[in-house]
Amino acid sequence: MPAQPEPQPSAAHEPQHRPNHPKHRLGRRLTQLYTGLALYGASSALLVEAGLGLEPWNVLHQGLAELTGLTIGVVSIVVGAMVLLLWIPLRQRPGLGTVSNVFVVGIAMDATLALVPEAHTMAVRIPLLIAGIVLNGVATGLYIAARFGPGPRDGLMTGLHRRTGRSVRLMRTAVEVAVLATGFALGGTVGVGTLLYALSIGPLAQLFLRVFAVSSESGSTVVATGPSERAILPG
């Protein structure tokens, strides 16, 4: 009898080599999560160095840092942990990304502030502001698209939305206006950068959400569109 040809391995027998295999997706998602959170902290530090206005929560963090003598990164961690406690009565469930957000962003912010020299002229401060806002959009797209859960502050907004029945946009606006006003009263920096950030972060984050979307098991790309993402992205 003629020799039978050896059976060729099918794609079904080699899932570990497929880019959409769960292990590959999980590795990519974890990389996106921690890269995004670290870049988020770094981008916030660039906005602090620019000194032309911060995003609302960091206005509060900076004001509290001035009041307590702690670094802004440490204050960010403490505030994030306190906000996370508010999830309990709101019946929100944290994910890996939620807990990681509390620590990684604050650590990355302080590390970047320690490395970046102080900016004294507008010729340096304006590019720092623009770089910080764009990098913040990149970071937001990275960590939201990883789908490991919202940050503690974003979850607060969606939790209030569920408990009160009010729109996510209204809850987001109410929380951030209160945070901004409190931070400003404590000495946090509000300026043109605050306004530019508010106008730019939505379109930038939407763009980078699509750039960094992770493929689903079926091979199609998944762009985060749930309530936690709408809390961040005004639409």
N, C-alpha and C positions, 0 to 999 in steps of 0.2 A: 504494500500500500504506500502511496506517496506520503511523504511527511506532511503533517498538518501544519499550517503556519501558526506561529505563536500568536495568541490573542493580544491585540493592542490595548493598552489601558485606556479606558474611556475617561472623559472629563469628570464623570460622576465619582471615579475612584481617586481623583486628585483635587479635592476641594481646598486643600491647604494652599494650592498655588493660585487660586482664583482671587482677584483683587476684591471681590465682594463677599468673600468668606467672612463669617462673623468675627473671627480672630483679627482679620485685617481691619475690619470696620471698627472694632473695639479699640485697637491700637491707634488708629487714626483719630478716633473720637477723643481718646484720652490725651493724645498729643495736642489736638486742637483746644481742648478744655484748658490745659495748664499753660500752653503758649498764649492763648487768648487772655487768661486772667493775669499772667505776668505782664503782657503788653498793655493791658488795661491800667495796671498800677503804674507802669512806666509812662504811659500817655498822660495820666493824671499828674504825675510829677513834672512833666514838661509844662503843663498848664500852670502849675504852681510857680515854676521858675520864670515863666513868661510874665507873671504878675499883672495880667490884663483882664482877669476875671476867670472864675472857676465854674464848673458844673454845680448845680444846687447842693448835692450832698457833700461835695468837698468844700463848699463855702461853709457849711456847718462844721465839718471836720477841722478846717483851718481855724475857725472861730473857737472851737473847743480846745484845740491845741494851744492857741494863744492864752486861753484862760487857765489851762491846767499845767502848761509847761511840758506836756508830752509831745512826742513827734506826731505829725499828721497821720503817718501810717499806723501807729499804735492806736490813735483815736479812731481811725477807720475800722480797725479790728474790734475794738470795744463796742462801738456803735453798731457794727454789723451783728455782733453777738447779741446785743440787747434787742435789736430789731427781730432777730431770729426767735427770741423768746415770745415776741408778740404773735408769732405764727400759731402758738398753742391755742389761744382762745379763738383764733380765726380758722382752726382746723386745717392748716396747710401742712403738707408733708415735704420736708426737705430732701433733696437728692445729693449725690456726691458733689455736683457742681455748686450747690448752695453752701455746703459746709466749706468747700475749698475756697469759694469766693471770699468768705470772711477773712481767711488768713493770707492767701496768696497775694491778693491785691494790695493789702497794707504793707506786707513785707517788700513787695516789688517797688512800691512807691518810695518807701524809705531808702531802699538800696539805690534807686535811680537818683534821688535827691542827694545822696552822699557822693555820687560819681559825677553828676553834671555840675559844672562851675556856675556861679551866679551870673545872671545876665543883667547888664547895667544900661545897655543902649537899645533903642527901638529897633536898630538894624539887626539885633540878635533876638529881641523879645518877640517881635512879630513872626519871624519864621518859627520860633519855638511854639508859639500859639497855634499856628497853622499845622505844624507837624503833630502837635499833641492832639488836635481835633481829628485829623485824618487817621492817626494811629489808633485813637479811641474807636473810630468806626471799624477799622480792621479788627481790633480786639473784640469788639462787640459781636461782629459777624462770626468770628472764630468760636467763641465760647457758647453763644446761643445755638449755632448750628450743630455743636457737639451733642446737644440734647441730654444733658445730665442734670437738668433742673435749673430754675431761675435763681438769681442772686437773692439774698435776704430782703433787700429793699424793693426789688421788683415783685417778689412774692407778697410783700406787705400790701402793695397796691392791688394785686389780683385778689388777695384775700378779702380786702375791704370791698372790692367789687362784688364778690360772691355774697358777702354777709349783708351788704346794704342794698344790693340790687341796682346801684348806680353804675354808670358806664365806667369802663377802665380809664378812658381819657379824663373823665371828671375826677376820679380818685387820684390819678397820676398828677393832675394839675394841682389839686388841693394839697396833696402831700408835699409836692416839690415847692410850692409857693410858701407853705409853712416852714419847711426846712430852710429855704433860701432866706426868708425874713429873719429867722432865728440866727442863722449863721452870720448874716450881715450885721445884726445887732451885737453879736459877739466879736466882731472885727474881721470876719472873713471877707475875701476879696470878690466884689461884684463889679463887673465892667463890661467892656465891649466883647470880651472873650466869652462871657456868660451868654450874651445874646447870640453871638455867632455860633456857639456850641448848640444852643437850643434850636437854631434854624438848620444846622447842618447835620446833626447826629442821626436824625431819622432817615434821610436819603442815603447817607453814607452806610449806615448799618444795614439797610435793605439791600444795597448793592453787594456788600461783602457777605451777607447771609447767603445770597445766591452763588457767590464765588466759592464759598467754603461748604456748601451743602453736602451732606454725607449720603452716599447711595444706600438705598434700602435693600432688603433681601431680594426683592424682585428685580433689582438693578436700576430702578428709577431713582432719581435724586429727590431727597426730602428737604424741603425748605421749612424751617420752623415757622409756624403760623398760629400757635396757640395763644391763650390769654397772657401768659407770661411774657411772650415776645411783644404783644401789642402794648404791654405796659411800658416797654422801653421805646418802642417805635411809634411815634405819633402818626396817625393816618387820617 
